[in-house]
Amino acid sequence: MNSNVSNIVHSNWWKKLILAELLFWGILLATFLTIDYSVGYSDGEELVFRKPYVLILLLGILPIHLSYLKKAQRIGNEMSGKRSSMIRSNSSFLKLISHMFFTRVIAFSILALAQPSIGKEKVAGTIKSLELVVCLDVSNSMNVKDMDGSESRITASKRAMTDLINHLSGEKIGVCVFAGVSFVQLPLTSDYEAAKLFIEEVSTDLIPQQGTNISSALSTAEKMFSPVEGGKAVLLITDGEDHDGSALESVRSLKDNKIEVHVLGIGSEKGGPLLADPLRPELGYRKDKNGQLLISKVDPKLIQDLATTANGSYMLSASGYPSIKQLLTEINQIQRTNLRDLAFETRSNNYQLPLGAALLCFLILIIANYLEFKSSTD
């Protein structure tokens, strides 16, 4: 007899749980569909979850229910044959209420974490401007393979530029290439993927007129900047062989116009032989009139003088994979100016609604627990 009563009570708990779950999720679904239809009808936006993968946590409610049903069965066993069945019935009812609101707290909290989003909201913001022009040396001496003994200077330079772009976040970048003369390879842009493609195409045969005219490069870079006030900087990548001799004067001009100059010296002080023809390496290396190989070496003094004159920073690298952390630190410290205020639309984040529902359920849970405790002590 007691076993039959327990089974009946147990089956009743199952029925109550299933009915409560169906009612809860049915009302919730109807509410979401109503909101989705009304907002979607007005501005064409659909209800989405910014983090839909979080919803998988809702499956965790099932083992909580199973655990509760085991307790419910134990309560049913205790109720059978007891004269205080009415009191225990009230207590078990409050336990059911507590359990249901406990799972509702979990469900609404998970929905809040999934960040439901519907409609749009206006967001105010500002752009902090920084314009960076990279002047890359593409003279024949950049083909010298003295970087880690096997890498060419131009290859290492391109890697450094790509690494630089990977660390940018909103800054505009432009590229100027130079040898005997200079020209704009890439105007200032925030399209970093396009910038990487342009860098990949850089080679030492871009400019037929050979030499290393740093002054021309800095002059071209200065013209690339916009007239808008803000942070501006030049990163000069070269092996430091200045054939023109007026690089320091150009640096002073940039300094006077509040444009910072940082220098990355590429190459080793030991140096390496120059190719007779970079397009035909099988022709061997260039030699002087005495038949001696012409050796190209990085000029650390010129690189240091350029940075010192500009009150900028410099670093020397003979690595095939130059680390630009030091230069990045200096560039990130450049004072940036708020370019303009912006007002743009973005998807609204409506996590507050399920979070508010979770807090309300938590409050009811506290009340139910209090009443259950009071009922058990009476």
C-alpha positions in Angstrom: 0.0 0.0 0.0 2.7 2.4 1.0 4.6 1.6 -2.2 1.5 2.3 -4.3 1.1 5.7 -2.6 4.7 6.5 -3.2 4.4 5.6 -6.9 1.3 7.8 -7.2 3.0 10.7 -5.5 6.1 10.2 -7.6 4.1 10.1 -10.9 2.3 13.3 -9.7 5.7 15.0 -9.3 6.6 14.0 -12.9 3.3 15.3 -14.2 3.7 18.6 -12.3 7.3 19.1 -13.5 6.4 18.4 -17.1 3.4 20.6 -17.0 5.3 23.4 -15.4 8.2 23.1 -17.9 5.8 23.1 -20.9 3.9 26.1 -19.5 7.1 28.1 -18.8 8.8 27.4 -22.2 5.6 27.9 -24.0 5.0 31.4 -22.5 8.7 32.3 -23.0 8.6 31.2 -26.7 5.4 33.1 -27.3 6.9 36.2 -25.7 10.0 36.0 -27.8 8.0 35.5 -31.0 5.7 38.4 -30.2 8.7 40.7 -29.5 10.5 39.4 -32.6 7.5 40.0 -34.8 6.7 43.5 -33.4 10.3 44.8 -33.6 11.0 43.0 -36.9 7.9 44.6 -38.4 9.0 48.1 -37.4 12.7 48.1 -38.4 13.4 44.8 -40.0 15.6 43.4 -37.2 15.3 39.8 -36.1 15.9 38.5 -32.6 19.3 36.8 -32.4 21.7 35.7 -29.6 25.2 37.2 -29.7 26.5 34.1 -27.9 24.2 31.3 -29.0 26.6 28.6 -27.9 25.8 29.5 -24.2 22.3 28.1 -24.7 23.7 24.6 -24.6 23.9 25.1 -20.8 20.1 24.9 -20.6 20.5 21.1 -20.9 22.0 21.3 -17.4 18.5 21.9 -16.0 17.6 18.2 -16.8 19.9 16.6 -14.2 18.7 19.2 -11.7 15.1 18.0 -12.3 16.2 14.3 -11.9 17.9 15.1 -8.6 14.7 16.8 -7.4 12.5 13.9 -8.4 14.5 11.5 -6.3 14.0 13.9 -3.3 10.3 14.0 -4.2 10.0 10.3 -4.1 11.6 10.3 -0.7 9.1 12.8 0.4 6.3 10.6 -0.9 7.6 7.7 1.1 7.6 9.8 4.2 4.1 11.1 3.5 2.5 7.7 3.3 1.1 6.5 6.6 1.7 9.8 8.4 -1.0 11.6 10.2 0.6 15.0 9.4 0.1 14.5 5.7 -1.6 17.8 5.3 1.4 19.7 6.8 3.8 17.6 4.8 1.7 18.2 1.7 2.0 22.0 2.2 5.7 21.6 2.8 6.2 19.5 -0.4 4.2 22.0 -2.4 6.5 24.8 -1.2 9.5 22.6 -2.1 8.1 22.3 -5.6 7.7 26.1 -5.9 11.3 26.6 -4.6 12.6 24.0 -7.1 10.7 25.6 -10.1 11.9 29.1 -9.3 15.4 27.8 -8.7 15.5 26.4 -12.2 14.0 29.6 -13.6 16.8 31.6 -12.0 19.3 29.3 -13.9 17.3 29.4 -17.2 17.0 33.2 -17.2 20.7 33.7 -16.2 21.8 31.5 -19.1 19.5 33.5 -21.5 21.1 36.7 -20.2 24.6 35.2 -20.8 23.6 34.4 -24.4 22.9 38.1 -24.8 19.7 38.3 -26.8 19.7 41.2 -29.3 16.9 42.8 -31.1 16.6 46.2 -32.6 19.3 48.9 -32.9 20.7 51.6 -30.6 22.7 54.7 -31.3 26.3 54.7 -29.8 28.4 57.8 -29.4 32.2 57.5 -29.9 35.3 59.3 -31.1 38.1 58.5 -33.4 41.6 59.0 -32.1 43.8 59.6 -35.1 47.3 58.3 -35.8 48.8 58.2 -39.2 51.9 56.1 -39.8 54.0 56.1 -43.0 56.6 53.4 -43.5 59.5 54.4 -45.8 61.0 51.2 -47.1 64.4 51.0 -48.7 64.3 49.0 -52.0 67.8 49.7 -53.2 70.0 46.9 -54.5 71.8 46.7 -51.2 68.6 45.4 -49.6 69.1 42.1 -51.5 72.2 41.4 -49.4 71.7 38.1 -47.5 73.3 38.9 -44.2 70.2 38.4 -42.1 70.8 35.3 -40.0 73.3 34.4 -42.8 70.7 33.3 -45.3 67.8 35.9 -45.4 67.9 39.0 -47.5 67.4 42.4 -45.9 64.3 43.1 -48.1 62.6 39.8 -47.0 63.3 40.6 -43.3 62.0 44.2 -43.8 58.7 42.9 -45.3 58.2 40.5 -42.4 58.8 43.4 -39.9 56.2 45.5 -41.7 53.6 42.7 -41.7 54.3 42.1 -38.0 53.7 45.9 -37.5 50.4 45.8 -39.3 49.3 42.8 -37.2 49.7 44.9 -34.1 47.8 48.0 -35.4 44.2 48.7 -34.2 42.6 51.6 -36.0 45.7 53.5 -37.1 46.1 54.4 -40.7 49.2 53.1 -42.5 50.9 54.1 -45.7 53.9 52.8 -47.6 56.6 54.8 -49.4 59.4 52.9 -51.3 62.6 54.5 -52.2 66.0 53.9 -53.8 67.5 56.7 -56.0 64.0 58.3 -56.0 60.9 57.6 -54.0 57.2 57.1 -54.7 54.0 56.2 -52.8 53.4 52.5 -52.9 50.3 52.6 -50.7 48.4 55.8 -49.6 47.2 56.0 -46.0 44.6 53.4 -45.3 42.9 51.4 -42.5 42.5 48.4 -44.7 45.2 46.2 -43.2 44.6 43.2 -45.5 45.1 45.4 -48.6 48.3 46.8 -47.0 49.7 43.3 -46.5 49.0 42.5 -50.2 50.9 45.7 -51.3 53.8 44.8 -49.0 54.0 41.3 -50.5 54.4 42.8 -53.9 57.4 45.0 -52.9 60.7 44.1 -54.5 64.0 45.8 -55.3 63.2 46.1 -59.0 60.4 48.6 -58.4 62.7 51.5 -59.0 65.2 51.4 -61.9 67.1 54.5 -60.6 69.3 53.0 -57.9 70.9 54.6 -54.9 69.6 55.3 -51.4 68.0 58.7 -51.3 66.6 58.9 -47.7 65.9 62.6 -48.1 63.5 62.0 -51.0 61.7 59.3 -49.1 61.1 61.5 -46.0 59.9 64.3 -48.3 57.4 62.0 -50.0 56.3 60.7 -46.6 55.6 64.2 -45.4 53.3 64.8 -48.3 51.3 61.6 -47.6 49.9 62.9 -44.3 46.5 64.4 -44.2 46.1 68.1 -43.1 44.0 67.0 -40.1 45.6 67.5 -36.8 46.6 64.3 -34.9 49.5 61.9 -34.3 51.8 61.4 -37.2 54.9 59.3 -37.5 57.4 57.9 -40.0 59.0 54.5 -39.7 62.1 54.4 -41.8 63.4 50.9 -42.7 66.8 51.0 -44.3 70.3 49.6 -44.2 71.6 53.2 -43.6 73.5 53.9 -46.8 72.6 57.5 -47.5 74.0 58.4 -51.0 72.4 61.8 -51.1 73.7 63.1 -47.8 70.8 65.4 -46.9 68.8 63.0 -44.8 69.4 64.8 -41.5 68.0 68.1 -42.9 64.8 66.2 -44.0 64.5 64.8 -40.5 64.7 68.2 -39.0 61.9 69.4 -41.3 59.6 66.5 -40.1 60.4 67.3 -36.5 59.5 71.0 -37.0 56.1 69.8 -38.4 55.6 67.6 -35.3 56.0 64.3 -37.2 57.9 61.7 -35.3 60.6 59.6 -37.0 61.6 56.1 -35.9 64.3 54.1 -37.6 64.7 50.3 -38.1 68.2 49.5 -39.3 68.3 46.3 -41.3 71.5 44.4 -41.9 74.7 43.3 -40.0 77.8 45.2 -39.4 79.8 42.4 -41.0 77.7 42.9 -44.1 77.5 40.8 -47.3 78.4 41.0 -51.0 76.3 42.9 -53.5 74.7 41.0 -56.4 75.8 42.1 -59.8 72.2 41.9 -61.1 69.4 41.1 -58.5 67.3 39.7 -61.4 70.0 37.4 -62.5 71.8 36.1 -59.4 73.7 33.6 -61.5 75.9 36.5 -62.7 77.5 36.5 -59.2 78.6 39.5 -57.2 79.9 43.0 -57.9 83.6 43.7 -57.6 85.7 46.9 -57.4 88.4 47.8 -59.9 90.9 45.6 -57.9 88.7 42.6 -58.3 87.6 42.6 -54.7 84.0 41.9 -53.7 81.9 45.0 -52.8 80.6 44.5 -49.3 77.5 46.3 -48.1 77.3 46.9 -44.3 74.6 48.6 -42.2 75.5 52.1 -41.1 74.6 52.2 -37.3 75.9 55.7 -36.9 73.7 57.2 -39.5 70.7 55.4 -38.2 71.4 56.6 -34.7 72.0 60.1 -35.9 68.6 60.1 -37.8 66.7 59.0 -34.7 68.5 61.4 -32.4 67.9 64.4 -34.6 64.2 63.6 -34.8 64.0 62.8 -31.0 62.7 59.4 -32.1 63.8 55.9 -31.5 65.8 53.4 -33.4 66.8 49.7 -33.4 69.2 47.6 -35.4 68.4 44.1 -36.4 70.3 41.3 -38.2 67.5 38.8 -37.7 65.5 37.3 -40.5 62.5 37.8 -38.2 63.1 41.3 -36.7 61.3 42.0 -33.4 59.6 45.4 -33.5 58.4 45.4 -29.9 60.6 48.4 -29.0 59.4 50.5 -31.9 55.8 49.5 -31.3 56.2 50.7 -27.7 57.4 54.1 -29.0 54.7 54.4 -31.6 52.0 53.5 -29.1 53.1 56.4 -26.9 52.5 59.0 -29.7 49.9 61.4 -28.5 46.7 61.0 -30.5 44.1 63.6 -31.0 40.4 63.1 -31.0 39.6 63.5 -34.7 35.8 63.8 -34.4 32.7 62.7 -32.6 30.8 59.9 -34.1 27.2 58.6 -33.7 26.6 55.2 -35.3 24.0 52.5 -35.0 24.8 49.0 -33.6 22.7 46.1 -32.5 21.3 46.6 -29.0 22.2 44.2 -26.2 19.0 43.2 -24.4 20.5 40.9 -21.7 18.9 43.2 -19.0 15.5 41.6 -19.7 16.3 38.0 -18.8 18.6 39.2 -16.1 15.8 41.1 -14.5 13.6 38.1 -14.7 16.3 36.0 -13.1 16.5 38.5 -10.2 12.7 38.5 -9.8 12.7 34.6 -9.7 15.5 34.7 -7.2 13.4 37.0 -4.9 10.4 34.7 -5.1 12.8 31.7 -4.4 13.9 33.4 -1.2 10.3 34.0 -0.1 9.3 30.4 -0.9 12.3 29.0 1.1 11.3 31.2 4.0 7.7 30.0 4.0 8.9 26.4 3.6 11.2 26.8 6.6 8.4 28.4 8.7 6.0 25.6 7.7 8.4 22.9 8.8 9.0 24.5 12.2 5.3 25.0 13.0 
